[in-house]
Amino acid sequence: MPARDKNGHLIPVQQLHPGDHAFVSYGNDEIRWDVITAFVRLGLARGEKVMVLPCPAVPEEEVLARIDFPSRSTASARERGQLVLSSMRAVIRPDAEFTAARQLGRLHAETDRATAEGYTGLRAFIDMGWVAALGTDLAAVAHRETHADGLFSGRPYTEICAYDRRRFDRAMVAAMEGAHPHALLERLGSLRSVRGAEDELCFIGEADGANRAAFMRSLEIALARTAPDRRLTVDLTRLHFLSVGCAGALLALAHGAAGHDLVEVRCGPGHRRLLRRLGADAMPRLAMREVIRPC
């Protein structure tokens, strides 16, 4: 059964926008690079300045090699100052100990500096490995994470806080996930299904050929669950990618759902065009509602 997610909390990294404060966790040295590389490259493509504060335990050479792979397009961004590798020690300098006020003030100033330099905003990836490296009290970290609205509200700043599940206990990770307005899928190319408001079925991530079986299974379960109500709402707005195969499977299952009076599909303009090309308009029990996610 899909987990419940009534407030659009879980999203793919590709749907982050200025003003977003997001959580991600990882428990594997390879997986950690999925989100960071996508976050960096999307920021550069959007004309933002990008700061990366990697785990202090990871050598700088490895960080650069990872974010440069599979090409060295990020090297030129570093040369012109659009991509900056930093650390929490550098952010709070000249202070030696972390305080939320010092960190927030510096990031606020760096955002203003980025826009003054002609960038569209600032985005920062902060691996929370710095907490142990600086010997910072976890209560101070939690307070910062839950009292940072002024850094984001109405401002062109985007931040990911990455927690290594091997470094933080389960309760801390769960609390920090809940404290952030958004949580991110930790792997690119993955697909999650969750139950949203009013029992709708929400897909998050990438519905491609590799995930087609899971996509269909979630739809079949949701159709069975909602048979007594004779209606199902399917939310595609948090999909970064929808393949032709998965779109066709959705239409085929909706067409065969004789026990339903209505299958409503909430989607963005691109996915709506794809569904229409596959014949969605000719299906009487299928209704599409276009939703524009905020930029």
GUKE-737493 format. One record per residue (C-alpha): residue number from 1; residue in one letter; x, y, z. Coordinates in pm, 1 decimal. Example, Ala and Ser with C-alpha at 12.3 -4.5 7.8 and 13.67 -1.06 7.14 Angstrom:
+------+------+----------+----------+----------+
| resi | resn |       px |       py |       pz |
+------+------+----------+----------+----------+
|    1 |    a |   1230.0 |   -450.0 |    780.0 |
|    2 |    s |   1367.0 |   -106.0 |    714.0 |
+------+------+----------+----------+----------+
//
This chain:
+------+------+----------+----------+----------+
| resi | resn |       px |       py |       pz |
+------+------+----------+----------+----------+
|    1 |    m |      0.0 |      0.0 |      0.0 |
|    2 |    p |    143.9 |    341.9 |    -90.4 |
|    3 |    a |    249.1 |    564.1 |    198.7 |
|    4 |    r |     40.2 |    872.2 |    266.1 |
|    5 |    d |    165.1 |   1213.7 |    156.8 |
|    6 |    k |   -108.9 |   1474.3 |    177.9 |
|    7 |    n |     97.6 |   1789.5 |    129.0 |
|    8 |    g |    320.3 |   1716.7 |   -169.9 |
|    9 |    h |    617.4 |   1671.9 |     66.5 |
|   10 |    l |    811.6 |   1423.1 |   -145.7 |
|   11 |    i |    938.9 |   1543.0 |   -485.3 |
|   12 |    p |   1219.7 |   1464.0 |   -730.8 |
|   13 |    v |   1521.6 |   1694.6 |   -723.1 |
|   14 |    q |   1435.3 |   1824.2 |  -1071.2 |
|   15 |    q |   1126.2 |   1998.9 |   -931.0 |
|   16 |    l |   1307.6 |   2217.9 |   -680.0 |
|   17 |    h |   1254.4 |   2590.3 |   -731.6 |
|   18 |    p |   1394.4 |   2908.5 |   -575.5 |
|   19 |    g |   1269.0 |   2938.9 |   -220.1 |
|   20 |    d |   1266.1 |   2561.4 |   -161.3 |
|   21 |    h |   1432.1 |   2402.9 |    142.8 |
|   22 |    a |   1470.7 |   2029.3 |     97.0 |
|   23 |    f |   1587.9 |   1722.3 |    285.8 |
|   24 |    v |   1753.9 |   1416.3 |    140.2 |
|   25 |    s |   1914.9 |   1119.4 |    310.2 |
|   26 |    y |   2147.4 |    848.0 |    190.4 |
|   27 |    g |   2305.8 |    537.3 |    334.1 |
|   28 |    n |   2549.9 |    449.1 |     60.0 |
|   29 |    d |   2865.5 |    620.7 |    -67.0 |
|   30 |    e |   2758.0 |    575.8 |   -430.0 |
|   31 |    i |   2396.7 |    687.2 |   -393.0 |
|   32 |    r |   2497.8 |   1014.9 |   -231.8 |
|   33 |    w |   2613.8 |   1153.9 |   -567.1 |
|   34 |    d |   2283.6 |   1112.3 |   -754.6 |
|   35 |    v |   2107.6 |   1414.4 |   -608.9 |
|   36 |    i |   2409.5 |   1640.6 |   -577.3 |
|   37 |    t |   2517.0 |   1606.6 |   -941.5 |
|   38 |    a |   2163.9 |   1669.7 |  -1070.0 |
|   39 |    f |   2120.8 |   1965.9 |   -833.4 |
|   40 |    v |   2449.2 |   2122.8 |   -944.5 |
|   41 |    r |   2391.1 |   2080.5 |  -1316.7 |
|   42 |    l |   2032.6 |   2205.8 |  -1305.2 |
|   43 |    g |   2141.1 |   2512.9 |  -1112.1 |
|   44 |    l |   2414.7 |   2594.8 |  -1360.0 |
|   45 |    a |   2174.5 |   2548.5 |  -1652.0 |
|   46 |    r |   1926.6 |   2788.7 |  -1488.7 |
|   47 |    g |   2188.0 |   3060.3 |  -1446.2 |
|   48 |    e |   2216.0 |   3024.0 |  -1069.9 |
|   49 |    k |   2529.5 |   3036.5 |   -861.3 |
|   50 |    v |   2591.1 |   2701.6 |   -693.0 |
|   51 |    m |   2765.2 |   2633.2 |   -362.5 |
|   52 |    v |   2857.7 |   2277.2 |   -266.1 |
|   53 |    l |   2949.0 |   2197.6 |     92.6 |
|   54 |    p |   3042.1 |   1827.9 |     72.5 |
|   55 |    c |   3100.0 |   1593.9 |    364.2 |
|   56 |    p |   3434.4 |   1697.2 |    518.8 |
|   57 |    a |   3543.8 |   1332.1 |    516.5 |
|   58 |    v |   3536.3 |   1317.3 |    134.2 |
|   59 |    p |   3853.6 |   1441.2 |    -40.5 |
|   60 |    e |   3805.1 |   1744.6 |   -265.8 |
|   61 |    e |   3950.5 |   1553.1 |   -560.8 |
|   62 |    e |   3674.6 |   1293.1 |   -533.0 |
|   63 |    v |   3403.6 |   1557.8 |   -505.9 |
|   64 |    l |   3526.5 |   1731.2 |   -821.1 |
|   65 |    a |   3557.8 |   1404.2 |  -1010.2 |
|   66 |    r |   3204.1 |   1303.6 |   -914.7 |
|   67 |    i |   3030.8 |   1628.1 |  -1009.6 |
|   68 |    d |   3232.4 |   1654.1 |  -1332.4 |
|   69 |    f |   3134.3 |   1305.0 |  -1449.4 |
|   70 |    p |   3052.2 |   1216.2 |  -1728.6 |
|   71 |    s |   3188.5 |   1537.4 |  -1881.5 |
|   72 |    r |   3394.0 |   1826.3 |  -1752.9 |
|   73 |    s |   3128.5 |   2089.8 |  -1822.7 |
|   74 |    t |   3132.3 |   2194.5 |  -1457.4 |
|   75 |    a |   3503.7 |   2278.9 |  -1473.4 |
|   76 |    s |   3436.9 |   2598.9 |  -1669.1 |
|   77 |    a |   3168.4 |   2694.1 |  -1416.3 |
|   78 |    r |   3427.1 |   2670.0 |  -1138.2 |
|   79 |    e |   3672.2 |   2877.1 |  -1338.7 |
|   80 |    r |   3423.8 |   3162.0 |  -1381.4 |
|   81 |    g |   3305.6 |   3142.2 |  -1020.9 |
|   82 |    q |   2954.0 |   3012.6 |  -1085.5 |
|   83 |    l |   3027.3 |   2684.4 |   -904.1 |
|   84 |    v |   3199.8 |   2707.8 |   -566.9 |
|   85 |    l |   3321.0 |   2429.7 |   -338.1 |
|   86 |    s |   3312.5 |   2543.8 |     20.6 |
|   87 |    s |   3271.5 |   2416.4 |    376.9 |
|   88 |    m |   3079.4 |   2506.0 |    687.4 |
|   89 |    r |   3402.1 |   2630.0 |    845.5 |
|   90 |    a |   3437.6 |   2878.0 |    559.4 |
|   91 |    v |   3072.1 |   2983.0 |    581.7 |
|   92 |    i |   3086.3 |   3069.8 |    952.0 |
|   93 |    r |   3436.8 |   3222.5 |    941.4 |
|   94 |    p |   3574.2 |   3406.6 |   1137.7 |
|   95 |    d |   3362.6 |   3230.5 |   1402.5 |
|   96 |    a |   3506.2 |   2898.5 |   1511.0 |
|   97 |    e |   3182.6 |   2753.8 |   1645.5 |
|   98 |    f |   2855.8 |   2713.0 |   1458.0 |
|   99 |    t |   2565.4 |   2939.5 |   1534.1 |
|  100 |    a |   2246.7 |   2948.9 |   1332.0 |
|  101 |    a |   2255.3 |   3328.3 |   1320.6 |
|  102 |    r |   2604.1 |   3335.6 |   1170.8 |
|  103 |    q |   2528.8 |   3069.4 |    911.7 |
|  104 |    l |   2194.8 |   3216.6 |    806.9 |
|  105 |    g |   2338.9 |   3565.3 |    785.3 |
|  106 |    r |   2623.3 |   3451.8 |    563.3 |
|  107 |    l |   2396.4 |   3253.9 |    330.3 |
|  108 |    h |   2159.2 |   3551.5 |    309.7 |
|  109 |    a |   2453.1 |   3773.0 |    210.3 |
|  110 |    e |   2579.9 |   3516.9 |    -41.0 |
|  111 |    t |   2237.3 |   3510.0 |   -207.2 |
|  112 |    d |   2242.4 |   3887.1 |   -244.4 |
|  113 |    r |   2596.4 |   3869.0 |   -376.0 |
|  114 |    a |   2499.0 |   3607.8 |   -636.1 |
|  115 |    t |   2218.8 |   3824.2 |   -775.2 |
|  116 |    a |   2446.0 |   4129.8 |   -774.0 |
|  117 |    e |   2693.3 |   3930.0 |   -983.8 |
|  118 |    g |   2419.5 |   3869.1 |  -1241.1 |
|  119 |    y |   2309.2 |   3518.5 |  -1145.4 |
|  120 |    t |   1940.8 |   3434.8 |  -1115.5 |
|  121 |    g |   1987.8 |   3317.8 |   -758.7 |
|  122 |    l |   2189.0 |   3093.4 |   -531.1 |
|  123 |    r |   2152.1 |   2725.4 |   -454.1 |
|  124 |    a |   2349.2 |   2536.6 |   -190.2 |
|  125 |    f |   2400.1 |   2166.8 |   -130.0 |
|  126 |    i |   2501.5 |   2109.2 |    231.8 |
|  127 |    d |   2611.6 |   1764.1 |    343.2 |
|  128 |    m |   2544.0 |   1751.2 |    715.2 |
|  129 |    g |   2867.0 |   1561.9 |    778.9 |
|  130 |    w |   2995.9 |   1900.7 |    897.2 |
|  131 |    v |   2799.8 |   1856.6 |   1222.5 |
|  132 |    a |   3036.3 |   1591.8 |   1359.5 |
|  133 |    a |   3341.9 |   1762.2 |   1211.0 |
|  134 |    l |   3265.8 |   2082.2 |   1404.5 |
|  135 |    g |   3136.3 |   1902.6 |   1713.2 |
|  136 |    t |   2807.1 |   2092.2 |   1687.9 |
|  137 |    d |   2520.1 |   2012.6 |   1921.8 |
|  138 |    l |   2231.9 |   1843.9 |   1742.5 |
|  139 |    a |   1979.5 |   2070.3 |   1913.6 |
|  140 |    a |   2143.9 |   2371.7 |   1746.7 |
|  141 |    v |   2120.5 |   2197.9 |   1410.3 |
|  142 |    a |   1755.0 |   2113.1 |   1460.1 |
|  143 |    h |   1678.8 |   2471.9 |   1564.6 |
|  144 |    r |   1845.5 |   2607.6 |   1251.4 |
|  145 |    e |   1657.5 |   2369.2 |   1023.8 |
|  146 |    t |   1322.0 |   2471.6 |   1170.7 |
|  147 |    h |   1386.7 |   2847.5 |   1194.8 |
|  148 |    a |   1529.2 |   2933.1 |    852.2 |
|  149 |    d |   1218.4 |   3067.5 |    677.1 |
|  150 |    g |   1367.0 |   3414.7 |    634.0 |
|  151 |    l |   1640.7 |   3270.7 |    416.1 |
|  152 |    f |   1390.7 |   3125.8 |    168.5 |
|  153 |    s |   1064.6 |   3321.1 |    174.2 |
|  154 |    g |   1037.5 |   3534.4 |   -138.2 |
|  155 |    r |   1410.0 |   3499.6 |   -207.6 |
|  156 |    p |   1602.7 |   3328.0 |   -491.6 |
|  157 |    y |   1771.7 |   3075.6 |   -262.8 |
|  158 |    t |   1741.9 |   2696.1 |   -280.1 |
|  159 |    e |   1898.0 |   2452.0 |    -35.1 |
|  160 |    i |   1936.5 |   2078.4 |      7.6 |
|  161 |    c |   2043.4 |   1938.5 |    343.9 |
|  162 |    a |   2181.8 |   1585.9 |    302.4 |
|  163 |    y |   2188.1 |   1347.8 |    597.8 |
|  164 |    d |   2399.0 |   1032.0 |    598.9 |
|  165 |    r |   2187.8 |    770.8 |    777.3 |
|  166 |    r |   2508.5 |    606.2 |    903.2 |
|  167 |    r |   2606.5 |    924.0 |   1089.2 |
|  168 |    f |   2272.9 |   1026.2 |   1243.0 |
|  169 |    d |   2036.9 |    810.9 |   1443.6 |
|  170 |    r |   1700.6 |    713.6 |   1302.4 |
|  171 |    a |   1503.4 |    953.1 |   1522.1 |
|  172 |    m |   1713.2 |   1252.7 |   1415.7 |
|  173 |    v |   1683.3 |   1164.6 |   1046.7 |
|  174 |    a |   1306.5 |   1122.1 |   1074.5 |
|  175 |    a |   1269.7 |   1450.0 |   1263.6 |
|  176 |    m |   1473.9 |   1641.7 |   1007.6 |
|  177 |    e |   1282.4 |   1488.7 |    717.7 |
|  178 |    g |    959.4 |   1609.9 |    874.0 |
|  179 |    a |   1104.8 |   1952.2 |    954.3 |
|  180 |    h |   1186.3 |   2037.0 |    591.7 |
|  181 |    p |    913.0 |   2161.7 |    357.0 |
|  182 |    h |   1029.0 |   1907.8 |     97.6 |
|  183 |    a |   1196.6 |   1567.6 |     97.3 |
|  184 |    l |   1370.7 |   1436.7 |   -213.6 |
|  185 |    l |   1390.9 |   1097.4 |   -375.7 |
|  186 |    e |   1745.4 |    986.0 |   -305.1 |
|  187 |    r |   1799.2 |    814.0 |   -639.5 |
|  188 |    l |   1758.6 |    946.2 |   -991.1 |
|  189 |    g |   1543.6 |    724.8 |  -1211.0 |
|  190 |    s |   1335.3 |    593.7 |   -922.4 |
|  191 |    l |    956.4 |    590.9 |   -892.1 |
|  192 |    r |    744.6 |    618.6 |   -579.8 |
|  193 |    s |    370.4 |    605.1 |   -537.1 |
|  194 |    v |    198.2 |    764.8 |   -238.2 |
|  195 |    r |   -158.7 |    827.3 |   -127.5 |
|  196 |    g |   -239.3 |   1195.8 |   -126.7 |
|  197 |    a |   -531.9 |   1404.9 |    -12.9 |
|  198 |    e |   -875.2 |   1247.1 |    -65.8 |
|  199 |    d |   -710.1 |    909.0 |   -129.8 |
|  200 |    e |   -565.2 |   1006.9 |   -468.0 |
|  201 |    l |   -277.3 |    806.6 |   -613.0 |
|  202 |    c |     33.1 |   1021.7 |   -659.9 |
|  203 |    f |    335.9 |    919.8 |   -863.3 |
|  204 |    i |    674.7 |   1077.6 |   -793.9 |
|  205 |    g |    996.6 |   1051.3 |   -992.7 |
|  206 |    e |   1032.4 |    878.0 |  -1328.1 |
|  207 |    a |    773.9 |    648.0 |  -1484.8 |
|  208 |    d |    991.2 |    491.2 |  -1752.2 |
|  209 |    g |   1034.8 |    145.5 |  -1901.3 |
|  210 |    a |   1231.0 |     18.6 |  -1601.7 |
|  211 |    n |    949.1 |    120.1 |  -1367.6 |
|  212 |    r |    653.4 |     25.0 |  -1589.3 |
|  213 |    a |    560.2 |   -288.4 |  -1393.1 |
|  214 |    a |    558.3 |   -100.6 |  -1061.7 |
|  215 |    f |    359.8 |    184.2 |  -1222.1 |
|  216 |    m |     92.8 |    -56.7 |  -1348.0 |
|  217 |    r |     78.7 |   -247.6 |  -1018.3 |
|  218 |    s |     17.4 |     73.9 |   -823.1 |
|  219 |    l |   -262.2 |    169.8 |  -1062.4 |
|  220 |    e |   -424.2 |   -173.7 |  -1039.3 |
|  221 |    i |   -417.9 |   -164.4 |   -658.0 |
|  222 |    a |   -560.1 |    188.2 |   -653.0 |
|  223 |    l |   -840.7 |     93.1 |   -890.1 |
|  224 |    a |   -932.1 |   -202.2 |   -668.6 |
|  225 |    r |   -919.5 |     13.8 |   -356.1 |
|  226 |    t |  -1143.3 |    284.4 |   -500.2 |
|  227 |    a |  -1397.2 |     52.4 |   -664.9 |
|  228 |    p |  -1663.0 |    118.9 |   -393.8 |
|  229 |    d |  -1643.0 |    493.5 |   -465.8 |
|  230 |    r |  -1639.0 |    435.3 |   -842.9 |
|  231 |    r |  -1378.9 |    708.6 |   -894.6 |
|  232 |    l |  -1001.7 |    745.5 |   -876.5 |
|  233 |    t |   -777.5 |   1050.3 |   -898.9 |
|  234 |    v |   -427.1 |    994.1 |  -1035.0 |
|  235 |    d |   -176.4 |   1274.5 |   -973.3 |
|  236 |    l |    114.9 |   1290.0 |  -1218.5 |
|  237 |    t |    230.8 |   1641.3 |  -1128.5 |
|  238 |    r |    535.5 |   1518.8 |   -936.3 |
|  239 |    l |    658.9 |   1300.2 |  -1219.9 |
|  240 |    h |    976.9 |   1428.9 |  -1379.6 |
|  241 |    f |    935.2 |   1186.1 |  -1670.2 |
|  242 |    l |    644.8 |    985.7 |  -1812.5 |
|  243 |    s |    724.2 |    736.4 |  -2088.8 |
|  244 |    v |    491.6 |    654.8 |  -2375.6 |
|  245 |    g |    467.7 |    298.7 |  -2241.5 |
|  246 |    c |    355.4 |    408.1 |  -1894.6 |
|  247 |    a |    116.3 |    665.8 |  -2038.6 |
|  248 |    g |    -36.8 |    397.3 |  -2259.5 |
|  249 |    a |    -66.8 |    161.4 |  -1962.4 |
|  250 |    l |   -251.7 |    429.0 |  -1765.8 |
|  251 |    l |   -501.0 |    479.2 |  -2048.6 |
|  252 |    a |   -549.0 |    104.7 |  -2098.0 |
|  253 |    l |   -620.5 |     46.6 |  -1729.0 |
|  254 |    a |   -855.2 |    346.2 |  -1714.4 |
|  255 |    h |  -1037.2 |    219.8 |  -2024.1 |
|  256 |    g |  -1080.4 |   -123.0 |  -1867.6 |
|  257 |    a |  -1199.0 |     10.5 |  -1530.1 |
|  258 |    a |  -1565.2 |    -68.3 |  -1595.3 |
|  259 |    g |  -1645.5 |    -37.1 |  -1224.7 |
|  260 |    h |  -1544.8 |    328.3 |  -1219.9 |
|  261 |    d |  -1752.8 |    622.2 |  -1336.8 |
|  262 |    l |  -1452.3 |    855.9 |  -1339.1 |
|  263 |    v |  -1074.2 |    835.4 |  -1352.3 |
|  264 |    e |   -935.7 |   1187.1 |  -1313.3 |
|  265 |    v |   -574.6 |   1253.5 |  -1409.0 |
|  266 |    r |   -398.5 |   1560.9 |  -1270.8 |
|  267 |    c |    -92.2 |   1645.3 |  -1479.2 |
|  268 |    g |    124.0 |   1918.8 |  -1624.2 |
|  269 |    p |     99.0 |   2051.5 |  -1980.6 |
|  270 |    g |    361.7 |   1816.7 |  -2125.1 |
|  271 |    h |    209.3 |   1500.6 |  -1986.5 |
|  272 |    r |   -136.5 |   1617.1 |  -2086.2 |
|  273 |    r |    -22.8 |   1658.3 |  -2447.3 |
|  274 |    l |    124.2 |   1307.8 |  -2442.9 |
|  275 |    l |   -196.0 |   1153.6 |  -2305.8 |
|  276 |    r |   -408.3 |   1338.6 |  -2559.5 |
|  277 |    r |   -191.5 |   1213.2 |  -2845.5 |
|  278 |    l |   -247.8 |    861.2 |  -2719.0 |
|  279 |    g |   -625.4 |    903.3 |  -2730.3 |
|  280 |    a |   -722.4 |   1025.6 |  -2383.1 |
|  281 |    d |   -987.5 |   1264.0 |  -2519.4 |
|  282 |    a |  -1182.3 |    971.9 |  -2666.3 |
|  283 |    m |  -1226.6 |    798.2 |  -2332.1 |
|  284 |    p |  -1556.1 |    904.2 |  -2168.3 |
|  285 |    r |  -1468.8 |    800.1 |  -1812.2 |
|  286 |    l |  -1128.0 |    971.8 |  -1822.0 |
|  287 |    a |  -1097.3 |   1339.5 |  -1727.9 |
|  288 |    m |   -773.0 |   1534.4 |  -1738.9 |
|  289 |    r |   -706.6 |   1837.3 |  -1521.1 |
|  290 |    e |   -400.4 |   2044.0 |  -1608.8 |
|  291 |    v |   -200.6 |   2169.0 |  -1312.5 |
|  292 |    i |     82.3 |   2420.2 |  -1342.0 |
|  293 |    r |    337.0 |   2370.8 |  -1064.2 |
|  294 |    p |    481.5 |   2697.5 |   -928.9 |
|  295 |    c |    819.1 |   2800.1 |  -1069.5 |
+------+------+----------+----------+----------+
//
